[in-house]
Amino acid sequence: MDCVQPCGTEPGSDAKIINLLTNPSHVTRVYNVQSPWSAEALLQEIANSSNQHRFHALIDTGAMITGFSNEQVARFMLKSGIPWARAAVFLDPQDRKMAVLRTGGPAMPLDQLGMAPAERFTFF
């Protein structure tokens, strides 16, 4: 009989993640939410940011991007800007890592993408 054990992280991993995500040399927040605001306006602002503030990922920790699926956000970002990105990565409803290409077509598993991380935008 196989024993299923709960997931865990090695000691210190959570602290390393929090340190990275709060370090200004790695993470930038330049958008100031205006009132009234919309999820679409926020995405448009990020997609059209200057090269000085090039975004490689958007982590929606507050679940502010409502009315869109993760795949819809990924496609919207590629359609609306981020000209340097050839693909966008997202988690599907089954929490699988998926990707869509700027050129269109169906979503594919990330492990089939064959594209460097520097060439893709990520939405979590």
Backbone as CSV, one residue per row, in Angstrom:
resi,resn,N_x,N_y,N_z,CA_x,CA_y,CA_z,C_x,C_y,C_z
1,MET,0.842,-1.175,0.000,0.000,0.000,0.000,0.891,1.243,0.000
2,ASP,0.578,2.176,-0.875,1.328,3.436,-0.925,0.833,4.376,0.159
3,CYS,1.759,5.008,0.801,1.433,5.973,1.844,1.543,7.372,1.274
4,VAL,0.494,8.151,1.398,0.508,9.527,0.922,0.787,10.431,2.111
5,GLN,1.877,11.176,2.023,2.241,12.063,3.113,1.883,13.492,2.739
6,PRO,1.597,14.310,3.717,1.265,15.706,3.408,2.472,16.420,2.797
7,CYS,2.155,17.398,1.956,3.220,18.199,1.350,3.894,19.044,2.421
8,GLY,5.145,19.262,2.225,5.889,20.102,3.143,7.022,20.773,2.402
9,THR,7.600,21.742,3.013,8.743,22.414,2.413,9.930,22.238,3.335
10,GLU,11.099,22.351,2.751,12.288,22.227,3.580,12.393,23.457,4.479
11,PRO,12.986,23.317,5.654,13.114,24.444,6.571,13.799,25.638,5.890
12,GLY,13.199,26.790,6.030,13.765,28.014,5.463,13.229,28.380,4.097
13,SER,12.536,27.457,3.408,12.042,27.742,2.057,11.038,28.886,2.048
14,ASP,10.088,28.862,2.969,9.088,29.929,3.011,9.746,31.283,3.225
15,ALA,10.714,31.333,4.105,11.411,32.595,4.366,12.158,33.077,3.121
16,LYS,12.765,32.149,2.379,13.480,32.521,1.151,12.510,33.080,0.111
17,ILE,11.341,32.471,-0.011,10.337,32.946,-0.965,9.860,34.335,-0.580
18,ILE,9.529,34.534,0.678,9.057,35.842,1.136,10.145,36.893,0.961
19,ASN,11.388,36.546,1.264,12.503,37.472,1.092,12.631,37.895,-0.369
20,LEU,12.547,36.945,-1.283,12.665,37.263,-2.708,11.513,38.144,-3.169
21,LEU,10.292,37.797,-2.777,9.116,38.529,-3.249,8.945,39.899,-2.602
22,THR,9.722,40.196,-1.583,9.644,41.520,-0.961,10.922,42.326,-1.161
23,ASN,11.858,41.812,-1.935,13.129,42.481,-2.177,12.994,43.432,-3.365
24,PRO,13.148,44.748,-3.150,12.990,45.718,-4.240,13.944,45.518,-5.420
25,SER,15.033,44.789,-5.227,15.921,44.554,-6.364,15.364,43.465,-7.290
26,HIS,14.341,42.735,-6.848,13.728,41.689,-7.662,12.278,41.997,-8.025
27,VAL,11.589,42.733,-7.190,10.155,42.951,-7.347,9.871,44.438,-7.401
28,THR,9.015,44.815,-8.338,8.652,46.212,-8.493,7.139,46.351,-8.519
29,ARG,6.658,47.368,-7.887,5.255,47.727,-7.990,5.222,49.195,-8.357
30,VAL,4.742,49.478,-9.551,4.712,50.867,-9.988,3.298,51.346,-10.252
31,TYR,2.343,50.463,-10.194,0.970,50.839,-10.511,0.254,51.282,-9.247
32,ASN,-0.338,52.438,-9.283,-1.154,52.929,-8.185,-2.606,52.815,-8.604
33,VAL,-3.358,51.988,-7.935,-4.749,51.754,-8.298,-5.536,53.045,-8.111
34,GLN,-6.174,53.457,-9.182,-6.996,54.663,-9.162,-8.451,54.271,-8.903
35,SER,-9.212,55.191,-8.408,-10.621,54.943,-8.173,-11.428,55.770,-9.155
36,PRO,-12.375,55.255,-9.881,-12.705,53.842,-9.973,-11.664,53.099,-10.809
37,TRP,-11.542,51.826,-10.596,-10.571,51.021,-11.316,-11.257,49.767,-11.842
38,SER,-10.594,49.085,-12.760,-11.112,47.823,-13.275,-9.951,46.860,-13.466
39,ALA,-10.256,45.576,-13.469,-9.229,44.558,-13.702,-8.600,44.766,-15.074
40,GLU,-9.418,45.093,-16.067,-8.913,45.305,-17.422,-7.947,46.488,-17.480
41,ALA,-8.257,47.581,-16.795,-7.369,48.746,-16.774,-6.040,48.406,-16.102
42,LEU,-6.087,47.628,-15.041,-4.863,47.208,-14.354,-3.991,46.366,-15.282
43,LEU,-4.595,45.396,-15.970,-3.854,44.551,-16.909,-3.277,45.377,-18.059
44,GLN,-4.056,46.317,-18.562,-3.601,47.177,-19.658,-2.387,47.996,-19.225
45,GLU,-2.418,48.517,-18.016,-1.297,49.304,-17.490,-0.026,48.453,-17.422
46,ILE,-0.155,47.234,-16.948,1.000,46.336,-16.836,1.502,45.935,-18.218
47,ALA,0.583,45.604,-19.115,0.960,45.169,-20.466,1.684,46.256,-21.237
48,ASN,1.368,47.493,-20.962,1.957,48.606,-21.700,3.010,49.364,-20.913
49,SER,3.560,48.740,-19.893,4.596,49.400,-19.099,5.845,49.611,-19.946
50,SER,6.625,50.572,-19.564,7.837,50.891,-20.315,8.903,49.824,-20.099
51,ASN,9.918,49.843,-20.939,11.026,48.901,-20.762,11.706,49.084,-19.418
52,GLN,11.666,50.311,-18.879,12.266,50.563,-17.568,11.561,49.737,-16.493
53,HIS,10.259,49.537,-16.653,9.458,48.777,-15.691,8.851,47.557,-16.374
54,ARG,9.675,46.782,-17.063,9.197,45.594,-17.778,8.779,44.544,-16.765
55,PHE,7.536,44.115,-16.868,7.016,43.091,-15.978,7.180,41.721,-16.619
56,HIS,7.707,40.766,-15.865,7.840,39.395,-16.341,6.805,38.489,-15.705
57,ALA,6.196,38.950,-14.615,5.187,38.143,-13.932,4.206,39.046,-13.202
58,LEU,3.012,38.547,-13.050,1.986,39.197,-12.251,1.457,38.141,-11.295
59,ILE,1.599,38.398,-10.011,1.110,37.482,-8.987,-0.113,38.137,-8.365
60,ASP,-1.267,37.594,-8.648,-2.539,38.179,-8.212,-2.910,37.652,-6.833
61,THR,-2.136,38.029,-5.833,-2.354,37.507,-4.483,-3.659,37.982,-3.870
62,GLY,-4.158,39.108,-4.291,-5.411,39.620,-3.746,-6.622,39.240,-4.570
63,ALA,-6.432,38.396,-5.580,-7.517,37.980,-6.479,-8.271,39.200,-7.017
64,MET,-7.508,40.204,-7.445,-8.113,41.429,-7.973,-8.571,41.272,-9.424
65,ILE,-7.973,40.341,-10.149,-8.322,40.167,-11.554,-9.548,39.269,-11.618
66,THR,-10.710,39.871,-11.493,-11.966,39.127,-11.492,-12.630,39.234,-12.859
67,GLY,-13.439,38.256,-13.175,-14.146,38.246,-14.442,-13.319,37.656,-15.577
68,PHE,-12.102,37.219,-15.298,-11.218,36.600,-16.287,-10.738,35.263,-15.744
69,SER,-10.616,34.283,-16.607,-9.920,33.056,-16.212,-8.421,33.335,-16.323
70,ASN,-7.602,32.473,-15.754,-6.150,32.657,-15.870,-5.717,32.639,-17.334
71,GLU,-6.300,31.757,-18.123,-5.959,31.707,-19.545,-6.371,32.994,-20.251
72,GLN,-7.523,33.525,-19.907,-7.960,34.787,-20.517,-7.010,35.929,-20.172
73,VAL,-6.508,35.950,-18.937,-5.528,36.972,-18.556,-4.263,36.808,-19.387
74,ALA,-3.770,35.578,-19.513,-2.553,35.322,-20.286,-2.722,35.802,-21.724
75,ARG,-3.826,35.469,-22.352,-4.072,35.892,-23.739,-4.246,37.409,-23.839
76,PHE,-4.943,38.004,-22.869,-5.142,39.456,-22.857,-3.801,40.186,-22.795
77,MET,-2.908,39.692,-21.942,-1.610,40.345,-21.795,-0.822,40.307,-23.103
78,LEU,-0.831,39.169,-23.794,-0.106,39.055,-25.057,-0.739,39.942,-26.139
79,LYS,-2.049,40.031,-26.130,-2.755,40.835,-27.127,-2.593,42.336,-26.857
80,SER,-2.498,42.714,-25.580,-2.518,44.122,-25.196,-1.159,44.788,-25.104
81,GLY,-0.087,44.028,-25.133,1.232,44.641,-24.976,2.308,43.597,-24.762
82,ILE,3.185,43.876,-23.807,4.377,43.079,-23.516,4.996,42.507,-24.802
83,PRO,5.458,43.391,-25.697,5.939,42.952,-27.009,7.138,42.017,-26.968
84,TRP,7.880,42.017,-25.888,9.057,41.156,-25.774,8.675,39.695,-25.524
85,ALA,7.458,39.430,-25.031,7.045,38.074,-24.660,6.493,37.323,-25.868
86,ARG,6.980,36.105,-26.066,6.477,35.243,-27.135,5.382,34.299,-26.641
87,ALA,5.248,34.190,-25.312,4.249,33.303,-24.718,3.887,33.808,-23.327
88,ALA,2.781,33.299,-22.821,2.369,33.601,-21.454,2.036,32.287,-20.755
89,VAL,2.423,32.197,-19.501,2.259,30.985,-18.690,1.219,31.260,-17.610
90,PHE,0.440,30.246,-17.285,-0.622,30.389,-16.279,-0.947,29.017,-15.705
91,LEU,-1.731,28.993,-14.646,-2.243,27.743,-14.085,-3.676,27.561,-14.550
92,ASP,-3.994,26.375,-15.072,-5.363,26.121,-15.519,-6.228,25.740,-14.309
93,PRO,-7.530,25.494,-14.511,-8.406,25.165,-13.371,-7.994,23.921,-12.590
94,GLN,-7.178,23.045,-13.190,-6.681,21.861,-12.484,-5.292,22.101,-11.904
95,ASP,-4.851,23.367,-11.856,-3.538,23.773,-11.340,-2.375,23.194,-12.134
96,ARG,-2.583,22.948,-13.426,-1.497,22.503,-14.295,-0.839,23.735,-14.901
97,LYS,0.481,23.689,-15.040,1.226,24.779,-15.660,1.007,24.718,-17.163
98,MET,0.400,25.779,-17.715,0.040,25.826,-19.125,0.643,27.078,-19.759
99,ALA,0.663,27.103,-21.089,1.193,28.251,-21.819,0.366,28.491,-23.068
100,VAL,0.313,29.753,-23.463,-0.288,30.140,-24.740,0.742,30.965,-25.497
101,LEU,0.728,30.824,-26.806,1.659,31.556,-27.665,1.046,32.857,-28.140
102,ARG,1.898,33.850,-28.380,1.432,35.118,-28.941,0.743,34.886,-30.286
103,THR,1.221,33.906,-31.046,0.674,33.625,-32.366,-0.678,32.938,-32.318
104,GLY,-1.154,32.574,-31.128,-2.465,31.958,-30.980,-2.402,30.452,-30.845
105,GLY,-3.540,29.819,-31.023,-3.639,28.380,-30.882,-4.075,27.981,-29.491
106,PRO,-4.309,26.685,-29.312,-4.767,26.204,-28.006,-3.665,26.274,-26.959
107,ALA,-4.078,26.292,-25.705,-3.117,26.245,-24.601,-2.421,24.897,-24.617
108,MET,-1.157,24.898,-24.156,-0.369,23.657,-24.115,0.303,23.541,-22.755
109,PRO,0.654,22.310,-22.370,1.406,22.143,-21.115,2.740,22.890,-21.205
110,LEU,3.128,23.518,-20.124,4.359,24.302,-20.101,5.566,23.473,-20.504
111,ASP,5.615,22.214,-20.100,6.784,21.398,-20.423,6.915,21.092,-21.921
112,GLN,5.902,21.425,-22.703,5.971,21.260,-24.162,6.312,22.570,-24.872
113,LEU,6.438,23.653,-24.128,6.647,24.966,-24.732,8.013,25.101,-25.385
114,GLY,9.058,24.669,-24.729,10.391,24.757,-25.315,10.849,26.186,-25.557
115,MET,10.584,27.058,-24.602,10.934,28.468,-24.731,11.584,28.937,-23.429
116,ALA,12.616,29.731,-23.551,13.331,30.225,-22.372,12.413,31.073,-21.486
117,PRO,12.587,31.006,-20.172,11.780,31.832,-19.264,11.824,33.320,-19.610
118,ALA,12.936,33.803,-20.137,13.058,35.224,-20.472,12.143,35.633,-21.622
119,GLU,11.601,34.668,-22.341,10.732,34.960,-23.483,9.251,34.822,-23.157
120,ARG,8.933,34.608,-21.877,7.545,34.404,-21.529,7.124,35.229,-20.328
121,PHE,5.861,35.619,-20.321,5.233,36.333,-19.214,4.500,35.292,-18.378
122,THR,4.484,35.479,-17.058,3.844,34.510,-16.172,2.774,35.195,-15.346
123,PHE,1.598,34.550,-15.281,0.499,35.044,-14.452,0.151,33.977,-13.428
124,PHE,0.232,34.354,-12.133,-0.171,33.450,-11.045,-1.300,34.076,-10.283
